[in-house]
Amino acid sequence: MQFSRRPNSFENVLAACLDDLDAGASLEEILAKYPQHVADLAPLLAVAAQMRTAPWPALSVHGRVQGRERMHAALAQYHSGFSRWRPSWVQAAMALVLVVGISGASVILTKQDWPSPFATPAPVAGATATSQKTVVVPTDTATATPTVEPSATPTLQIATATSTLTVTASLDSKPATVLPSPSLQPSATASPLATATLRPTPTVLPTATLVMNASGVSQTPRPTDEAGKPGLKATPGETVVRTPPPQPTQRFTPPPPTAAAAGSQPPSVPPPRR
Amino acid sequence: MQDVCTDAEMIALLREAQRSDPVACDRLYTLYSDKIFRYLYVRLGQREVAEDLTADVFVRMLRELPRYRADTTRPVAAFSAWLYRVASNLLTDHYRRQRHRRHLDISEQTTLPSSEPVPFHQAAAAEERNVLLDAVGQLGDEQQRVVLYRFADQLSVRDVASAMGKTEGAIKALQHRALDNLRRILAATDRAAS
């Protein structure tokens, strides 16, 4: 048998005949349509008809059930493998992130001596909402419990999370005299210019201003002066710039207000007489 | 017997099966288990071994499926071809293990290799089994698949082309060569029997 390589040749004729066979046509009817190919088509269509009616094997019921069970058993095995592996991996990753996060936060807070961010003071009546949170804490709540570090650094303690500010050291303009803690070094100063005295006295300032930044974790006490401006800038570090609060014992007398200070024109100087 | 899975359904089915969804895997088993079994059976001639290897094919399918990349242009054909390759690889492993190969490969070349009759011992072995299955088992891989798709599964030329990822013209040529080879094999079997 010679195969033609032309398009629409014998392969297409055979395909058309097989379609007719699938449609239920008999071999005689099909061969009658292609008399010029009868010699080539007849043996091939006979084989095709034999194949179509052959008892093609299929999986037995036992083989089908067994194969399906094996597949699902393998599937369950994969599932159990994933379930054992995945949570442990996720949990380990989460634990690592948690430990690193907590460690980092602890280091930062320890270095900067910040209060815990979880002890966010609750808003107090009178607080002003500006770019910085300013909470005016009544000094009635100040206690006289001194805790003076040997370095004579003023220490701020947040007693509770309800904005109760405890000022444990106050500044005085007198020479350093630390009482009553005997462990405090005499050389401790709070300012390079003015010797500060950390006196754990129950001195109560008129007001204490707690200034927090937007994140609410940095607090700076600012006792206000008469003009209501911040007079003390005490960062949590060591540097304390002090503006003496008004006290009756203060010897400094401010100069009398001049006319310039009063906002008037300076006095005119009379021209020299000739 | 029709392969009722469309391309869109196959994409969704494969996506679910790759997530080890048991329903999707079961659906793949229903769609392809008989086809794979016939493919193996006509080559092995032993039902028990063919059934066992069929189960192995689907277990390996589960193992390899997460790495399988679905062809979105012709997902049914690509997956069918991939699954037949899995079966073919397992069959090769089986032959290697058994050190026995009864498969007579007839090449896919257009001109037949020889007009010599099939050796007598093969025809005698074919008498012990189903003659037709043995004849199909002697075809080459692609011709076998075309015969199985076309006559056992009764798919159209177009569906076979889709399943095998070939053109309809290629399928027509394959079925022509397969039928002609079967005719020769059966004729040789008849002569040997007589």
Interface residues (C-beta under 8 A of the other chain):
Chain A: M1 F3 F10 E11 N12 L14 A15 L18 D19 D22 P43 L44 A46 V47 A48 Q50 M51 R52 A54 P55 W56 P57 A58 L59 S60 H62 G63 R64 Q66 G67 R68 R70 M71 H72 A74 L75 Y78 H79 F82
Chain B: S20 P22 C25 D26 Y29 S33 D34 F37 R38 Y41 V42 R47 E51 T54 A55 F58 V59 L62 R63 T110 N130 L132 L133 V136 V147 L148 R150 F151 A152 Q154 S156 V157 G169 K172 A173 Q175 H176 L179 D180 L182 R183 L186
